[in-house]
Amino acid sequence: RMLMLGQKAYSNAGKTAEYIRQRGIDSIRFPEMILELAKRQEGAVTKKDVMELLHVSKPQAYKTLQQMREDKLLELEGKGRFAFYRITGKTA
């Protein structure tokens, strides 16, 4: 598990660029990590899986999954608490 200090801590240490770089790397790697998890779980993930994997809030997980749907990497199946996201043929 990797922890990242907040923006204020980096700023106080005079390392704002490192914070921005790390945040950028994380957001780029999130889809890769989600797809890897989905592949290990019979091609599907839930919002809760993403929250646990990335250590993000429910809205952040939703936003990431929505972006992956728009990019046609995942497709939504089901509704409500039974919803899950399946890898599309494009990424399988």
C-alpha positions as CSV (number, residue, x, y, z in Angstrom):
1,R,0.0,0.0,0.0
2,M,1.4,3.4,-1.0
3,L,0.4,6.6,0.8
4,M,0.7,10.1,-0.6
5,L,0.9,13.3,1.4
6,G,-1.5,16.0,0.7
7,Q,-0.9,19.1,-1.5
8,K,-0.3,21.3,1.6
9,A,2.5,19.0,2.9
10,Y,4.3,19.0,-0.5
11,S,3.8,22.8,-0.7
12,N,5.3,23.4,2.8
13,A,8.3,21.2,1.9
14,G,8.8,23.2,-1.4
15,K,8.0,20.2,-3.5
16,T,4.9,21.3,-5.4
17,A,6.1,19.8,-8.7
18,E,6.6,16.4,-7.1
19,Y,3.0,16.5,-5.9
20,I,1.6,17.4,-9.3
21,R,3.8,14.7,-11.0
22,Q,2.6,12.0,-8.6
23,R,-1.0,13.0,-9.0
24,G,-0.7,12.9,-12.7
25,I,0.9,9.4,-12.6
26,D,-1.8,8.1,-10.4
27,S,-4.6,9.3,-12.7
28,I,-2.9,7.8,-15.7
29,R,-2.4,4.4,-14.0
30,F,-5.9,4.1,-12.5
31,P,-7.5,2.7,-15.7
32,E,-4.6,0.2,-16.1
33,M,-5.0,-0.9,-12.5
34,I,-8.8,-1.3,-12.8
35,L,-8.5,-3.3,-16.0
36,E,-5.9,-5.6,-14.4
37,L,-8.2,-6.2,-11.4
38,A,-11.2,-6.8,-13.7
39,K,-9.1,-9.4,-15.7
40,R,-8.4,-11.2,-12.5
41,Q,-12.1,-11.2,-11.5
42,E,-13.6,-12.8,-14.6
43,G,-13.6,-9.5,-16.5
44,A,-15.7,-7.4,-14.1
45,V,-15.4,-4.9,-11.3
46,T,-17.7,-3.0,-9.0
47,K,-17.5,0.6,-7.8
48,K,-16.6,-0.8,-4.4
49,D,-13.7,-2.8,-5.9
50,V,-12.4,0.4,-7.4
51,M,-12.7,2.3,-4.2
52,E,-10.7,-0.4,-2.3
53,L,-8.1,-0.8,-5.1
54,L,-7.4,2.9,-5.5
55,H,-8.2,4.2,-2.0
56,V,-10.5,6.8,-3.4
57,S,-14.0,8.1,-2.5
58,K,-17.2,6.8,-4.0
59,P,-17.5,9.9,-6.3
60,Q,-13.9,9.6,-7.4
61,A,-14.5,5.9,-8.2
62,Y,-17.7,6.7,-10.1
63,K,-15.9,9.5,-12.1
64,T,-13.1,7.1,-13.1
65,L,-15.5,4.3,-14.1
66,Q,-17.6,6.8,-16.1
67,Q,-14.5,8.0,-18.0
68,M,-13.5,4.4,-18.7
69,R,-17.1,3.9,-20.1
70,E,-16.8,6.9,-22.3
71,D,-13.4,5.6,-23.5
72,K,-15.2,2.3,-24.3
73,L,-12.9,0.3,-22.0
74,L,-15.7,-0.8,-19.7
75,E,-19.5,-1.3,-20.1
76,L,-22.0,-1.0,-17.3
77,E,-24.2,-4.0,-16.6
78,G,-27.1,-4.0,-14.1
79,K,-28.4,-1.2,-12.0
80,G,-28.2,0.1,-8.4
81,R,-26.4,-2.0,-5.9
82,F,-26.2,-4.9,-8.4
83,A,-24.4,-2.9,-11.0
84,F,-20.9,-3.9,-12.2
85,Y,-18.6,-2.9,-15.0
86,R,-17.4,-5.5,-17.6
87,I,-14.4,-5.2,-19.8
88,T,-15.4,-4.5,-23.4
89,G,-14.3,-6.4,-26.4
90,K,-12.0,-3.6,-27.2
91,T,-9.8,-4.3,-24.1
92,A,-10.3,-8.0,-23.6
